[in-house]
Amino acid sequence: MPHFEKPAEGSWTEHYPELGTADVSYHDSISPEWYELEREAIFRRTWLNVGRVEQLSRVGSYFSKEIDAGKTSIVVVRGTDDEVRAFHNICRHRGNKLVWMDYPQEETSGTCRQFTCKYHGWRYGLDGQCTFVQQEDEFFDLDKSDYGLASVQTEVWEGFIFVNLDPSNTTPLRDYLGEFGKGLEGYPFEKLTQVHRYRAEVGSNWKLFIDAFAEFYHAPVLHAKQSVADESRKLQSYGFEALAYGIDGPHGMVSSWGGMSPPKDPEMVKPIERKLRSGLFGPWDAPDLGLDELPPALNPARHKAWGMDSFVFFPNFMVLIWKPNWVLTYHYWPTSYNTHIFEGTCYFAPPKNARERLAQEMAAVTFKEYSLQDGNTLEATQSMLESSTPISTFPLNDQEILLRQLHTTARRYVHEYQQGQPSSPAPVPA
């Protein structure tokens, strides 16, 4: 069960003895062979969030998703029965990618009545059934019912669409998301339909970016120049300590102070933030979402200074819920052992006027600036981890418990996968 209160004695990490407190090896972030194991053990066997139901606003709405780590492309669609389904994005005739526009590797979206292959014109209904074969009588005893699209397990939780590429995995999504998922149910995600998306190709292992956003120990140092001088010095002097941490199975969470909306002292933020009444923590004037009481997973310490909670749903999905009633999500999609695609999405309530829209734009742009600083640092980290330096292990402090949890969990998934294989294709990192 997750810990929702600060331990009476000792540190957070020491209350999870399975994690240990020794230095951590980062070999799992620099090994091509290990990455290939992660693809099979993790990304082809766990629930992956690929979008939200608002992207499928009506019957026939669809979007494609490239899952390089899972060695596939999928298409997600809303059927005539209003059900959300996902299929491998491959035509059953000769294997052409079914849904794409000008460039096969780029994701796309739209609305259609059926899917038609660009190569030979085979067609498929929104339920995946093959409905038309060009020159069908030229084939040998072909039964169209045998050649529907290959389906992918799909479930929806609180409007978030998840897929699982492993047809033998029978764990329901809600069970997989565990206590944190259950504890967030009822939050009005569906009311946050003003969306700002960012996407970047980052030259680092996917876990390194999760590391960066699973701790705020770095924030007073790396992001010092984002604050006014006096506030920056104060933050660096005090450092950072979270309000609460929790671990539940493969997932983790950190609860933090920082809900300055508005700040007690307006002089602690920059003039443009005072003018637009917005900044990193979101618009200062929180919209009314009709939320009489926070879901039980939020602000577990019930602290007056609570500002946001960050939930790390293994392997690559993070949900950040902010006190001023807006949400951030992060996705980390591996493309190789030392590259990945980072996606950041800001969800706000629809603005009622131009001032509210500008406040949201300010929060989204500020978030982007912080992310760029993190991404640049991660590429520097990756380059040195791959260098010939003799340093191979690193100490993690108590505020970095979720990093320790992430790498431990990823290795456990790989170890369990290896145990089921006739031979291990790569050595296990120390």
C-alpha positions in Angstrom: 0.0 0.0 0.0 1.2 3.5 -0.7 2.5 5.7 2.2 0.3 8.8 2.6 1.9 10.2 5.7 5.4 11.2 6.5 7.1 8.4 8.3 7.3 8.8 12.1 10.9 7.8 12.1 13.7 7.6 9.5 13.4 8.5 5.8 11.0 7.8 3.0 13.4 5.4 1.3 14.1 3.4 4.4 10.4 2.5 4.6 10.7 0.7 1.4 13.6 -1.8 2.1 13.2 -3.5 -1.2 14.6 -0.4 -2.8 17.8 -0.3 -0.7 19.8 2.9 -0.2 23.0 1.9 -2.0 24.4 3.8 -5.0 22.5 3.1 -8.2 23.9 1.9 -11.5 22.8 3.7 -14.6 23.9 0.9 -17.0 20.3 0.4 -17.8 20.3 3.8 -19.5 23.3 3.3 -21.8 23.0 -0.3 -23.1 21.5 -1.0 -26.5 21.1 -4.6 -25.5 19.3 -3.7 -22.3 17.0 -1.4 -24.2 15.9 -4.2 -26.5 15.0 -6.2 -23.4 12.9 -3.3 -22.1 11.0 -3.2 -25.3 9.9 -6.8 -24.9 9.6 -6.9 -21.2 7.9 -3.6 -20.5 6.5 -1.8 -23.5 5.0 -4.9 -25.2 3.5 -6.1 -21.9 2.1 -3.1 -19.9 -0.8 -0.7 -20.2 0.3 2.4 -22.2 -1.7 5.6 -22.3 -2.1 6.8 -25.9 -4.6 9.7 -25.7 -7.9 10.9 -24.4 -11.5 10.4 -25.5 -11.8 14.1 -26.5 -9.6 13.3 -29.4 -12.3 11.0 -30.6 -15.2 13.5 -30.5 -17.6 11.6 -32.8 -18.2 8.3 -34.6 -15.4 7.8 -37.1 -12.9 10.0 -35.3 -9.4 8.4 -35.2 -5.8 9.0 -34.5 -2.6 7.0 -35.1 0.1 6.4 -32.6 3.7 5.3 -33.3 4.9 3.1 -30.5 8.5 2.5 -31.5 9.4 0.8 -28.2 6.5 -1.6 -28.8 7.7 -2.2 -32.4 4.3 -1.2 -33.8 2.0 1.6 -35.0 -1.7 1.6 -33.9 -4.8 3.4 -35.0 -7.4 4.3 -32.3 -11.0 4.9 -33.5 -14.5 5.5 -32.2 -16.9 3.0 -33.7 -20.5 3.3 -34.8 -21.5 1.7 -31.4 -19.5 4.6 -29.7 -16.9 2.1 -28.4 -13.2 3.1 -28.5 -11.1 0.5 -30.2 -7.4 0.2 -31.3 -5.9 -1.9 -34.1 -2.4 -2.6 -35.4 -2.0 -0.1 -38.2 -1.3 -2.7 -40.9 -3.3 -3.8 -43.9 -4.0 -7.6 -44.0 -3.2 -7.9 -47.7 0.5 -7.1 -48.1 1.4 -5.4 -44.8 1.3 -1.7 -45.9 0.7 0.8 -43.2 -3.0 1.5 -43.3 -3.5 4.9 -41.8 -0.9 7.6 -42.8 -0.8 10.9 -44.8 2.2 12.2 -46.6 5.0 10.6 -44.5 4.5 7.0 -43.2 6.4 7.7 -39.9 4.3 10.7 -38.9 1.2 10.4 -36.7 -2.1 11.6 -38.1 -5.8 12.0 -37.1 -9.1 12.7 -38.7 -12.6 11.3 -39.3 -13.7 8.6 -41.7 -16.4 6.1 -42.4 -13.9 3.3 -43.1 -10.2 2.8 -43.6 -8.9 2.3 -47.1 -5.4 1.0 -47.9 -3.5 3.4 -50.2 -1.7 0.4 -51.9 -4.4 -1.9 -53.2 -7.7 -0.4 -51.9 -8.7 -2.9 -49.3 -11.2 -1.4 -46.9 -12.0 -2.0 -43.2 -14.9 -0.9 -41.1 -14.6 1.1 -37.9 -14.9 -2.2 -36.0 -11.9 -3.6 -37.9 -13.8 -6.0 -40.2 -12.6 -6.3 -43.8 -15.4 -4.9 -45.9 -14.0 -4.8 -49.4 -11.3 -6.5 -51.4 -10.2 -5.1 -54.8 -10.8 -7.8 -57.4 -11.8 -10.3 -54.8 -12.5 -13.0 -57.3 -8.8 -13.1 -58.2 -8.0 -14.6 -54.8 -8.1 -18.2 -53.8 -11.0 -19.1 -51.4 -10.6 -15.8 -49.6 -13.1 -15.2 -46.8 -13.0 -11.5 -45.8 -14.1 -12.4 -42.3 -10.7 -14.0 -41.8 -8.8 -10.8 -42.6 -10.0 -8.1 -40.2 -7.6 -5.8 -38.6 -5.5 -7.1 -35.7 -7.1 -5.7 -32.6 -5.2 -4.3 -29.6 -6.5 -4.5 -26.0 -8.1 -1.1 -25.2 -9.6 0.3 -22.0 -10.6 3.8 -20.9 -9.9 5.2 -17.4 -11.3 8.6 -16.5 -11.2 9.6 -20.2 -7.6 8.4 -20.7 -7.3 5.8 -23.5 -4.9 2.9 -22.7 -3.7 0.0 -24.9 -1.9 -3.2 -24.0 0.1 -4.9 -26.8 0.1 -8.2 -25.0 -3.0 -10.2 -25.9 -2.2 -12.7 -23.0 -2.2 -9.9 -20.4 -5.5 -10.3 -18.6 -5.0 -7.7 -15.8 -7.8 -5.1 -16.1 -6.5 -1.5 -16.5 -8.1 -0.3 -13.3 -6.4 -3.0 -11.4 -3.1 -2.2 -13.0 -3.4 1.5 -12.0 -3.8 0.4 -8.4 -4.6 2.6 -5.5 -3.4 5.8 -7.1 -5.7 5.3 -10.1 -8.7 4.5 -7.8 -7.7 7.5 -5.6 -7.9 9.9 -8.6 -11.3 8.7 -9.9 -13.9 11.5 -9.9 -11.5 14.3 -10.7 -13.2 16.3 -13.5 -10.6 15.7 -16.2 -13.4 15.9 -18.8 -13.9 19.6 -18.0 -10.4 20.5 -19.0 -10.7 20.7 -22.7 -8.5 23.7 -23.5 -5.4 21.8 -24.6 -1.8 22.9 -25.3 0.6 20.2 -26.6 4.4 20.1 -26.8 6.5 17.4 -28.4 10.3 17.2 -28.5 12.9 14.7 -29.6 15.4 14.3 -26.7 18.8 12.8 -26.9 18.6 10.7 -23.7 17.3 7.5 -22.4 13.6 7.6 -21.6 14.1 6.9 -17.9 16.4 9.9 -17.4 13.6 12.4 -18.3 11.2 10.6 -15.9 14.0 10.9 -13.3 14.0 14.7 -13.9 10.3 15.1 -13.3 10.0 12.6 -10.5 12.0 14.8 -8.2 12.1 18.6 -7.5 15.5 18.5 -5.7 16.9 20.0 -8.9 14.4 22.9 -9.2 16.0 25.5 -7.0 19.3 25.1 -8.8 18.5 24.3 -12.5 15.6 26.7 -12.7 17.0 29.5 -10.5 17.0 32.1 -13.2 13.2 31.6 -13.7 12.7 33.3 -10.3 13.4 36.9 -9.3 16.8 37.2 -7.6 15.7 37.3 -4.0 13.4 34.4 -4.4 16.0 32.4 -6.2 18.5 32.8 -3.4 15.9 31.9 -0.9 15.0 28.7 -2.7 18.6 27.6 -3.1 19.2 28.2 0.6 16.2 26.2 1.7 16.4 23.5 -0.9 13.4 21.2 -1.5 11.5 18.7 0.6 8.3 17.1 -0.5 5.1 16.9 1.5 4.6 13.3 0.8 5.8 10.3 -1.3 4.0 7.1 -2.1 4.7 3.8 -3.9 2.1 1.3 -5.0 3.3 -1.6 -7.0 5.2 -0.2 -10.1 3.7 3.3 -9.6 4.8 6.2 -7.5 3.7 9.7 -6.5 5.2 12.9 -5.0 3.1 15.6 -3.3 4.6 19.1 -3.2 4.0 22.6 -1.9 3.9 25.4 -4.4 0.2 26.4 -4.9 1.0 30.1 -5.0 -2.2 31.3 -6.8 -1.8 34.2 -6.2 1.5 34.3 -4.2 1.4 35.9 -0.8 4.0 38.4 -1.9 3.5 39.5 -5.6 7.1 40.8 -5.6 8.4 37.2 -5.5 7.5 36.6 -9.1 8.3 38.4 -12.3 6.4 41.5 -13.6 4.8 39.6 -16.5 3.5 37.0 -14.1 1.9 39.7 -12.0 0.4 41.3 -15.0 -1.1 38.1 -16.5 -1.8 36.5 -13.1 -0.2 33.3 -14.1 3.1 31.3 -14.2 4.6 27.9 -13.7 1.9 26.9 -11.1 -0.9 27.9 -13.5 -3.4 30.7 -13.7 -3.8 32.3 -10.3 -7.6 32.5 -10.7 -8.7 28.9 -10.5 -11.8 27.9 -12.5 -14.8 26.4 -10.7 -14.8 22.7 -11.7 -17.7 21.8 -9.4 -15.3 19.8 -7.2 -16.6 20.0 -3.7 -13.9 17.6 -2.3 -10.6 16.5 -3.6 -10.3 12.8 -4.6 -8.6 10.9 -1.8 -5.2 10.5 -3.6 -4.7 14.2 -3.8 -2.9 16.2 -1.1 -2.5 13.0 1.0 -0.7 15.0 3.7 -3.6 17.4 3.9 -1.1 20.2 4.0 -2.1 23.8 3.8 0.8 24.7 1.5 -0.2 21.9 -1.0 0.3 22.9 -4.6 0.4 19.8 -6.8 0.7 16.1 -6.9 2.7 14.2 -9.5 1.7 10.5 -10.3 4.2 8.3 -12.1 2.2 5.5 -13.8 4.7 2.9 -15.0 6.2 2.8 -17.5 6.0 6.2 -19.2 2.9 8.2 -18.2 2.8 11.0 -15.6 -0.2 13.0 -14.4 0.3 16.2 -12.5 -2.8 17.8 -10.8 -2.4 21.4 -9.7 -4.2 23.2 -6.9 -5.5 25.9 -9.3 -7.5 23.3 -11.2 -5.5 22.4 -14.2 -3.6 19.3 -15.3 -0.3 18.4 -16.9 0.5 15.0 -18.5 3.9 13.8 -19.6 4.7 10.9 -21.9 8.2 9.5 -22.6 8.3 7.3 -25.8 11.6 5.6 -26.3 13.0 5.5 -29.8 16.4 3.9 -29.0 18.5 3.3 -25.9 19.6 7.0 -25.9 16.8 8.9 -27.5 13.1 9.3 -26.9 10.1 11.5 -27.7 8.8 13.7 -24.9 5.2 14.8 -25.0 3.9 17.4 -22.5 0.2 18.4 -22.5 -1.5 21.2 -20.6 -5.2 20.8 -19.8 -7.2 23.9 -18.8 -10.9 24.7 -18.4 -12.1 26.6 -21.5 -11.3 30.3 -21.0 -14.2 32.7 -20.7 -12.4 35.7 -21.9 -9.2 37.0 -23.4 -7.5 37.6 -20.0 -8.1 34.0 -19.0 -6.8 32.8 -22.3 -3.6 34.8 -21.9 -3.2 33.5 -18.4 -3.3 29.9 -19.7 -0.9 30.8 -22.5 1.5 32.2 -19.9 1.4 28.9 -17.9 1.9 26.8 -21.0 4.8 28.9 -22.3 6.4 28.9 -18.8 6.1 25.1 -18.6 7.8 24.8 -22.0 10.7 26.9 -20.9 11.3 24.8 -17.8 11.1 21.6 -19.9 13.7 22.9 -22.4 16.0 23.5 -19.5 15.5 19.9 -18.3 15.8 18.4 -21.7 19.1 20.1 -22.4 20.5 18.9 -19.1 19.5 15.4 -19.8 21.4 15.3 -23.0 24.5 16.4 -21.1 23.8 13.6 -18.6 23.4 11.0 -21.3 26.7 12.0 -23.0 28.7 11.5 -19.8 27.0 8.3 -18.8 28.1 6.9 -22.2 31.7 8.3 -21.8 34.7 6.3 -20.8 34.6 7.8 -17.3 35.3 5.2 -14.5 32.2 6.3 -12.6 29.4 3.8 -13.0 27.2 4.2 -9.9 25.5 7.3 -8.3 24.1 8.2 -4.9 20.4 9.0 -4.7 19.0 11.0 -1.8 15.7 10.6 0.0 14.0 13.2 -2.3 15.0 10.9 -5.2 13.1 7.9 -4.0 10.9 7.7 -7.1 14.0 7.5 -9.3 15.2 4.5 -7.3 11.7 3.0 -7.6 11.7 3.5 -11.4 15.0 1.8 -12.1 14.3 -1.0 -9.7 10.9 -1.6 -11.3 12.2 -1.5 -14.9 14.9 -4.0 -14.0 12.4 -6.3 -12.2 10.3 -6.4 -15.3 13.3 -7.3 -17.4 14.5 -9.9 -14.9 11.1 -11.6 -14.9 11.0 -11.6 -18.7 14.5 -13.1 -18.9 13.5 -15.9 -16.5 10.8 -16.9 -19.0 13.2 -17.0 -22.0 15.4 -20.0 -23.1 18.4 -17.7 -23.0 19.3 -14.2 -21.9 20.2 -12.0 -24.8 21.9 -9.4 -22.6 23.7 -9.3 -19.2 21.8 -8.0 -16.2 23.2 -4.6 -15.0 24.6 -4.6 -11.6 
